[in-house]
Amino acid sequence: MSNKLEWSFSALSTLRKCNRMYYFQYLAPSHHFTNSLRRRAHELKKSKSLLMWRGSVIDKIMELEIMPRIKDKLPIDYNEMANRAIELAKRQFKFSEDRLYKVKENSESKVGADYCILDVHDTNVPYKEEDLSKVYSSIKEIIQNIPLIKMPNGSLLVDFLAKATFLIPNLRAWGFEFENVKISPQLDLFMFVDNKAVVLDWKVSESDVSDYSRQLVIGGITVLDTYRRKANEGKGKRLGYDDIRLIEVNLLKQNAKEHPFNKQVVDECVDYIYLNSDDVEMLTDGKPFDQLNIEDFPITDKEGTCMFCKFRSLCTKILLNNNQYHEETYDNIVSAKQPAQLEISF
Ligand code: SF4
């Protein structure tokens, strides 16, 4: 780990829920097969519930099929896109069902979009065939309905996207730093429309109350800083707050909303990061993983948090073994019991 502090809202929110969950989610995971605990944490981190999987399949189709067509100004048949999404989902399901992610040669970078780990296979979370059918039909419906989605001003999303230039889906290469904090957000979509830079976030969420504004403001700050640096190098024009728009599109709810981007929201966001950075830094003190002690990351006393924790099976096993991990016993426990039966004793 570098001395720079990697900071994100999701890391902070995990830390607030449970220090041990933060350890499993952000410190332990490694895709290498050399350390079985770290590999197991990696697989659990990657694993998705059926509902999370629905959103990730749609994200992939937006990134790999729909956005490239919009970029190339090609006509789009959304029924065809929906069918492609279902084909992708079925290939992913099979990959997960066959547990091909356990094969060393099948790295995510090598397998590409078909790589998938589902909790129904990985930790035997129970499900019914009708749950699976519902996911497929929901994916299909969401994609078929994209042409109906309206922007906040009443125009159609597809018409807005058709005007885009310099369109980059799933942008991960940009980030910014201040003091010892490094922030590298993932932007679902970056583009210019009507001479404004647009940071657009796709959501597939049932919730009407979730607030994604800070996440989008981070995206806006990233764009602001990237163009400031470009301008300093003589490679482009500097952007101001008014040149950047932040838009959230809920593909499930078929609505879009715009979040404000100005000096006040940027100052508030930066203050929030400063105020909370120490919490993340204090836990690790910049140490590499092999110098961390799992006992320094206490478990939560809130049972409700454990109920929805994807690391529950691993956490239980380690607790039962005096904070040690033995892969064989772990596998026996997971295959012998359904996760709902795995209980943590505090
Ligand atoms: S199972 Fe509970 S204690 Fe363990 S990591 Fe998850 S939330 Fe924390």
Boltz pocket constraint, residues with backbone or C-beta under 6 A from the ligand:
constraints:
  - pocket:
      binder: B
      contacts: [[A, 17], [A, 18], [A, 19], [A, 20], [A, 21], [A, 24], [A, 298], [A, 299], [A, 300], [A, 302], [A, 305], [A, 306], [A, 307], [A, 309], [A, 310], [A, 311], [A, 312], [A, 315], [A, 316], [A, 344]]
      max_distance: 6.0
